[in-house]
Amino acid sequence: MSDYQKEQEAARRRQERREKRAQRRLRRVLKQESASLLDKTALAGAQEKIQDTLEAERDAFLEREWYTRTGKGKSGGYRNGYAKSRPVHLGGGSVEVEMPRVTGDFRSGLLPPYQRTSPKVLETLPQLYLYGISTGDFEAALECLLGVGAALSPSTISRLKEKWAEEYEAWQSRSLASHYAYIWADGIYIKVGRNKEKLALLVVMGVDVDGRKQLLTLIAGQRESTEQWLEVLHDLKQRGVTWIGLAVADGIASAYLR
């Protein structure tokens, strides 16, 4: 091999090393950005579910729905709007909730007066969020959060279950943009509730051609498998995704992302 050929070969190898380093840096950046977006999405979901539960506590205390007249055997109180927004500090950040106001001796079992950080919420936020949007086991989630003796009746829990299930189905079936500059797909394993095995969350984050980041899908499974990832990717295709510029994934065959 001539000196010129050796120089060309050395230059080619240096270029390959530079490209590999750039790819590693890009993967790290994408993973960090995706984790941040997932945290924000989890906090938004937790805020909504906590607000729903506070209002369910109020309705259970009054023992009647909106516009139902006070009758015999009822508490005699009535709804009186909301108190000033109250910060609640959770493990992943803080959220604002509106405390329902009721005439009468109403106390929230979820967030007692003057309490800003709920140990129960800190302990069971992952369970509440994951049960709420993934497994549908809302009774177990609320039991973890409020305790076995919570004031929420089975009918109240059933209404919350139906509401959250409808919200998740609507979110999971929404149409997606056709083109994405890049996506990041990975599985996250989390210990949930009383389950012995960890729950696998199959997560796909995306950045569209205009630079907007969003959580495309989040599906619960028992494990990461070729079949489950194929179902996730086929679902994205059915919801309108036709082109992806770059896919970043660990352990997923590249052919499945084409």
N, C-alpha and C positions, 0 to 999 in steps of 0.2 A: 504494500500500500504506500503510495507516495505521500510526501509531507502535506500536499494540498488536500488529499483525501482524508488524511488524519485530522487536519484542521476542520474540515467540513463535518466529519463525524463527531468531533468534540463539540462543535457549535450546535449540532443537532441535539446532542445529549443535554447540553446546557439549556437549550430551549425547552426540551421536554420536562426538565426539572422545574424550570420557571412556571410552565403551564400547570404542572401538578401542584406546586405550592399555591398558585392562584386559585385552583379548584378547591384545595383544602380550606383556604381563607374564605372563599365564597360559601362553602358548606357551613363553616362555623358561623358566619354572619347570618345566613338564612335560618339556621337553627335557633340562634339567639332571638332574631326578630319574630320567628314563629312562636317561640315560647312566650314572649312578651304579649303577643296578640292573643294567645290562648289564655293567659292569665287574665287579661282584660275581659275576654268573653266569659270566663268562669265567674268573675266578680259581678258582671252584669246579670248573669243567670242567677247567682246567689241573691243579689239585691231584689230581683223580681220575686223569687220564691219566698224570701223572708217577708216581703210586703204582703204577698198573698196569704201567708200564714197568720200574720198579725190581724189582717182583716177577717180571716176565718175565726180567730179567737174572739174578736168583737161580736161577730154574728152568732157564735155559739153562746156567748154571754147573754145576748139579748133574746135568743131563742126565736128569732124571726128574721125574715128577709126584708129587703127594702120595701117601704110603703105598706108594710103589714101593720095594722093597728094593734096597739097594746091590748092584750086580752087577759083573761083570768089566768093566774098561775105564772105570768111572765115576770120579768125582772122589774118592769115599770120604767126602765131607763130608755133613752133614745140616743141615736147617733148625733154627734155634735161636731162634725167635721174632723179636722186633723190638727194635731199640735205642730209646732215648728219642726222642720226636718231635723232628724237626729242622726248623728254619725255613729256607725257601728264598725268597730275595728276588727277585722278578720285576719286570718293567717296570711292571706295574699294581698292585703291592702284594706282600704276603708270604703264603705258604701254609705249612702244617705237613704234613710227610710222615713216615712211619715207615720207617726204614731196615731192610731185612731183615738178620737176622744168620744167618750160616752158619759152621759149623766148617770151617776150611780157608782157603786164600788167596783169598777172594772180594773183589773190588773192583768197585765200580760205575763203569761208564764214563759214566753220566749225571751222577752227583754224587760226585766223588772225596772222600776223607776231608777234613774240615775246610773244605770249600768250601761257602759259604753262598749265594753268588750265582753262578749258572752263566752264563757268557757265551753258551753255546750255547742255553740256555733263554731268555735275554733276547732273543737274536736271532730265535729261531724259535717263540716262544710263540704268536704269531698264526697261524703256519702250522700248528702242532700242533693248536691249538684248532679252527681253521676246517676243516682237512682232516678232523679227527677227528669233527666233528659234521655236516659239510656235504657234502663231496665224496666221502668214502669212500676217498681216496687215502692210506691209512695208511702204506704202504710209503715213499712220498715224504716224508711228514711225519717218520717215524722216521729216515730217512736224513739229513734236514736236521739232526735233533736229535742223533743219536748218531754220524753219520759213516758212510761207506761200509763201513768195517771193523768195524762194531758186532758184538757177540757174539750178537745176536738172530738166530735161524735163521728161514728162510722159514716154517716151521711155527708158530713162536712168534708171528711177525708176523701170520700168518693167524688165529691164535686171538684176538689182540688186536683185529684188524679185525672179526671176527665179534661179539665182546663189545661193542665200542663201537657197531657198527652196530645191534645189537639195542637198546642203551640209547637211542640217538637215535630209532629208530623208535617205541619205547614212549613216549618223551617227546613226540614230535611228534604222536602219535595219541591222547594222553590227552584225556579229556573236560574241557571248560571250563565255568565258571559261565555261567548264562544271561544275567545282567545285569552291565553294567560302567558305572560312573559316567563314565569317559572312557577313551579309548585314544589312544596316540601311534603313528603309523605313519610310517616313514621308511626310506630306503635308505642304507646305509653302504658306501662303496667302499674296499677294502683290497687292497694288492698282496700276493699270496700265492705263495710258493715261486718256481718257475721260469716261472710263467705271465706272458706279456707283457701281457695285459689284466688290469685290476683286477677283482676279484670283487665283485659287488653282493650285499650281505646285506639282504634284505627283513625288517625288524624291526617287530614290533608289540608294544608294551608296554600293559598295562592296569591299571586300578585298579578293583576291584569295589565294590559298594555299601557294603561294610563298611570300605573304605579300605585294603584289602590290595593291595600292588603285586606284579606278577608279569610275567615275560616270557611272552607268549602263544605266539609263534611266531618262528622265525628260519630263513629259507630262503635258500639260496644261488642266485644266478642270474647271468647274464652282463650284464644291464642291467635298469634299471627300465623297465617297459613297462606299458601298460594291461592287456594280457593276463596278465602275471605278477601284478600287483596284484589283478586279479579272481580269479585262482586262490587267492591268499593269503586274500582275504576270504571267498570261497566255502568254503574249508577251515575257517575260524573258524565259519562258520554251521553246517557239517556237524558240528562238534564241540560244538555246543550253545549258541553265542552267539546270542541272539535280540534283545537290546536294548542300545544304546549311547547314553548321554546326550550325550556330546560327543566328537567325533573331531578330533584335531589332526594335520594332515598337510601336507606340502609337495608340490605338483604332482600331487595325486591328485584327480580330479574328485569333487566332493562327492556326486554321485549314486551313486557306487560304494560309498560308506560307509553308505548308508541300508539 
